[in-house]
Amino acid sequence: MKNVEDLVGAAVRDLADNAPRPLDLAAAARTRGRRIRRRRRTAIGTAALALTVVAAAPFVIVREQAPDSPATPPPAPSMSATTAAKGVWEQQPYQLPGGLVVTALTRIDVGSDNPAGKTLKDGNVALDRVTGRYWALPWDYYTIWGAPAGAGSLVSDGSSNLLSVGGEGVLPTPIPGGAELPGPQWSRDGRRLLDTVHDGYVIRDGVTGRITSRGGGGATATCPDFCYFTWLANGTEVALPRVDPKVPQSEAKPDTIKDIVVYSIATGQRIRTLPVAGVPVDSDSWSPDGRFVMVFDQAFQTRPKHVVDVETGKTVGRIPGTNVHFLPDGRILSIRDTKAEVYDVRGALVESQTLPADFAGRTVSVGTL
C-alpha cells in the first residue's frame, strides 16, 4: 500500500507541475495577446484601444520625467542562509542550490472553494530582509512577487491593481497605474519594474511605482499569442518576440514566431533583432553573459524549456519545469514543487536539493541576499 500511495502522490505532483501557476506568464500572456489582436481587428477593439490610450497617455521615446535614479532600497543587513528542510526554514533566508535564496512563496489555490491560507504553511509568504525571517501576509492577495534584491515585494489583488509590500507589519502601498497582464517583472537589481502595456512597455521605480520611461511604441502590433517584454540580463535592454508575417496565423494553434526584437531602455527604440523563434519564459530566462535564452516549447508551453543560442537561434538544451532561472554562474535553476534542480545549458542535471514540505503547492520567488 505504501508503494501505491507513493506512486499516486508522485503522479499528482507531476500533474500539478503542469497546471498554470499565478506566476506562469505564458498562460496569462496568451490570453492577453489574443485580446490585443481582437482589439485590432474589430471596431469595438479599436474603441477600447482608444480609451486605453487616453488613460495611459501616448507612447513617446523620451523620459516622462527627469531621468532620476530609481529610489535605492534600504541596505539589507548581513544575513546567513539555511537549507534546513524541516521546522526552521522560516527563521532565516532559505538557501537554494546555486547561491540564490527564497524571497517569497505565493499560493496557487486562489479562486478555489477552500479558505484562503494565511499562515507560513499555506499562505502568501515574504522574506523580511530587516529581520531575516519569513512572514505570512494576513491579507487575501492573489499573488506575491518577491524582489530578487532589495527589501520589497509586490502583491496583486487579482486584477490590474498592484501594491508594494515592505517588511512585516507594514501596510501595503498602492502603486499608481497598476499593471496589465502578465504582471510586473523585476529587474535583477530589484530597483525597477517592467510592465507590458497595450502599445509597448513602461518602466517603473520599484519602490514608488513612478513611471520613469516608456518605449517600444507599436511593438505589440506584431506580438504572438504570448505577448510580453522581458529584461535582458544587462538591465539596459528589453525584448519582445515577433510573429513571422509570412506565415498565416490562426487562433486554433500557436503563432509562428520569427525572431526577438531588442529595445534600448535609454532611447526606447529598437536596436537589433535576434534569430530566436520562441518566447522567453521571463526575465530570468536570459543568461548573465547574454549568450543564451530559455524559451517556451511551441507544442507544449508548460515544459520543457528550450535553451537557445541567441546568435544562431539553435536549441542547445532542454530544461524541465515551469519555474526556471539562470544562475549568476550561467547554470540553470529549476524549481518543481519540493525539488530544486540545477542544470547546465545542455540540460544535464548537476545538482538536486529537496525543499521543505511546506513549499508544496506554492510558487517560489528567488533572489540574492
N, C-alpha and C positions, 0 to 999 in steps of 0.2 A: 504493500500500500504506500509505503514511503516513497518508493521509486516512481509510482504513478503520480503521486502528488507533486513530486519534483518536476516531472515532465510536463504536467499540466501548468504548473506555475511558470516554467520557462517559456511555454508556448504563449501564455497570456502576456508575459512581459515582452516577448518579441512582437506580438500583435500591437501592444500598446506603443512600442517604439515606432511603429509605422503610422500611428494616429497623429494628426496635426497638432502641434503644440502652440500655445499662445505666442511663443517666440519664433514659430516656424514662418518665416517671412514669405515663403513660396505660396502657401495656401491663401494668405491674405492678399498678396500682391497679384495673384492670378485673378481673383475677383475684381480687384481694383483696376487691373489692366484692361479687362473686358469692359468694365464700366466706362473707362475712358474712351474706348473705341465706339461704344454705343452712343456716347455723348457726341462724338464727332459725326456719326452717321445719321443722326436724326435731328429734326428741328427742336424737339424737346431738349435733347442733349446740348444743342447749341445755346439755348436759353439758359440752361443750368450752368454751362461753362461761362457765359457772360456774367451771371450772378457771382460765380466764384471769383472771376477776375476782379470784379468790383470789390469783393470782400478782401481779396489777398493783395490787391494793388498790382499794376503792370510789372512784368519782369524786366529788369534792367541789368546791365552788366557792370554795375557800379556799386560801391558800398552804399547801403541805405543810410548809414550814419558814419561819422568819422571812424576810421579804422582803429578803434580802441582795441587794446589787447583783451582777450577774454578774461573774465574775472578769475583770479587764481584761487583754486580751492585751498582751504587751510591745510597746512602741512600735517601729515599723519604722523603720530608718534611711532617710535620704534616698536615693532611687534614681532613676535615669533609665531610660527605656524605649527599646526599639528596634523597628523594623519590618522589620529585615533578613530577607529570605526564605530565605537560604542560609547555612549554615555557622556563624553566630554567634548564632542565636536563643536558644540555651540559656545564653548568657553574661550576660544581663540580662533584666529583665521585658519580655516581648513585648507591644508596643503594638497594640491593636486600634482600629479606627475608632470614634469616639465617646468616646475617652478612657479606655476600660477596658483591662485587661491580662489575659493568660492566667495563671490561678492553678494550673491542673492540667490534665493530659491523662490520660484513662482509656481503657484498652483496651476494644474491643468484641468481641474474639475469644475471650473466656472460654468454656470449655466445648467448644472445638473440639479436634481431634486435634493441632493444631500446638503445639509447645513454647511455654510462656508467655514472652512478651517481657519483658525486664528491663533494657533499655537506653533511652537518651534517644530513640532512633529508633523503638522498638516497645513500650515498657513503660508502666507507670503512672508518671507524672512529676508532681512537685510543685515549686512555687516556694518556695525558701528565702528568706524575707524578711530574714534576717540578712545573708546573703551577696549576695542579689540574683540568684542563679543558680538554674537548674533542676537537679534531681537525679532519677535513676531509682530507684524503690523496689526494693530487692533481694528483697522478699518477694512471694509469689504471691497477692496480694489480688485480689478480684473487681472492685471499683470504688473510685475515689477521688473525693471531692468537695472541691475546693479552696475554702477560705473566701473570701468576697468582700472581706473586710478582716481585719486582724489577722494572726496568724502561723500559724494552724493549718490542718490538713486532716483529713478523715475518710476511713477506709477500711472496707470491708466484706469479710467472708470468704465472702460469697455466701449466707449465711443471715440470721439476725437479729443477728449479733454485729458491733458497731461498735468501732473503735479510733481514738483520737486520735493524729495524727502531727504532730510538730514539724518541726525542721529536719533536714538531712542528718546521718546518723549517730546520730540519737536513736531509740531503740526505741519502737514504738507502744504506747500505753497503753489498755487495755480501758476502754470506757465502760459503767458498770453498767447493766444492764437492756436494753441494746441498743435495737433499734427494729423495729417491724413494717413491712411494706411500706406505701407505696412507698419508704421510706427517709427520712432526715432532710432537713430544709430549713433552710438557714442564714438567719438574719435578715440584713438588709443591712449591719448594722454588724459582722457576724462574731462576735458575742458570745453568741448564743443559737441553740438548735436546736429546731425544731418537729417533733414526731412525731405521726402519726395512729395511734391505738390503737383497741381494739375498741369503745370506747364514747365516744370524744371525742378529745381531744388532750392531750399533755403538752409542756411546755417545759423544756428542759434548759440548763444552763450549757454554753457551747461549749468550755470548757477542761476542766472536771472531769466533765461529764456528769450532774451532780447535778440532779434534778428540782426546779424552782423553782415551778412552778404547774401546775394542771390545769384543764380546763374542757370545755364542750360536752357534758355528760353526756346520753346518749341521742341525740345528734345523728346518729350513723351509722345509726339505725333507718330514716331516710328518705334515705339516700345512694343515688346512682345506681351504675351499673357502675363508673365511675371515682369512687373514694371517698377523698379525702384533703384535709386542711386546707392552706391556703396563707396565708402572711403577706400582709397589706396593706402598702403602702409606708410607712405611718406607723409601723410597728413596734409599735403598741399594740393591733392588732386582727388577727384571723384569720378565715378564711371557709371555708364548705363548701357545695357545691351540694346542692340538694334536688329529689327527683323530684316530678312532678306526681301527686298522689294521685287525680285524676280520670281519669287515663289508664291503662288496663291495661298492666302491664309484662310483658315476655317475655324469656326467656333468648336467644331467637333474634334479637333486634335490640337496638340501644342503647336505654336507658331515656329516656323523655321528661322533660326537666328543667324544673322550674317556675321556680326562682329560686335566688339565692345568699344564704345566711344569714351574717351577720357577728356575731362574738362579741368581747367585750371581754376583753383579757388581764388587766385589773385585777380583774374580777369573775368571769370565766369564763362569763358569761351572754350569751344572745342579745340584741343591741341593735337590730338593724334587718335588713331584707331588701332585696336589690337585684333589679330586674326583668331579670336576665340569665339566659337559658335556655341555659347552657353551663357547661362545667367549665374553670376556669382552668388553664393549662398548668403553671405552677409559681409560686413566689413572686416571680419576676422579671416576671411577667405583668401586674402592676398598675403603672399609670403613676405617676410620682412625685407628681403632683397629685391622684391618686385619681379622675380623670375617666374613664379607660378601663381595660379589662382584656382580655387576649388569652385566648380560649377555643378548645377543640378544635372542629373541624368534626364534626358529628354523623354524617355519612355516611362520612367518611374521616378517621380520627382522627389520622393522622400529619401531614397537611398539606392545605391551608394553614391557618393560624391566623386566626381572626376577631377583629378589634379591635372591641370593643363599648362603646358609651356606657353607663356604669353607671346613669345617671339615666333613660334612655329604653329601654334594652335593645336599641337598634338597632345593627346592624352598620355600621361606618363605613369599614372597610377589611379587606384580607386580606394576610397576610404568609406567604411561602413558607418552608419549612424546619421542622426539629424543634427546633433549639436556638435559642430566641429570648429576647431580654432587652430590657426597657425601659431606655433610657439616662437618665442624670440630666437631660438636656435635653428629655426627652419623645419623642425619636425611638426607633426600634426597631432593635436589632442582631440579625441572623440569621446563624448560622454553619452552613455546609454544606460538610463535608469540608475542602477547602483554599480556600474562598472565604468572606470576611466581607463582609456587605452591610448597609447602613443604609437604613431606610425611614422615611417619615413615617407617621402613624397612618392615612392614607388608602390606604397600600400603594404609594406612589410611591417608586421607588428613587432615592436621593440620593447614595449613595457606595458604592464597592466596593473591596475590597482582596484580593489574592492572598496566601494564607498559606503558610508553609513546607511543602514536600512531606512533611516528617516528620509533619505533623499528620494526614495522610490515614489513615483507618481508626481514629481515636480521637476521643472526645468531649471538647470543650473546656469547662473551668470558667472563669468570668470574675470579675473584681473590680476594685478600685481599689488604687492604691499606698498 
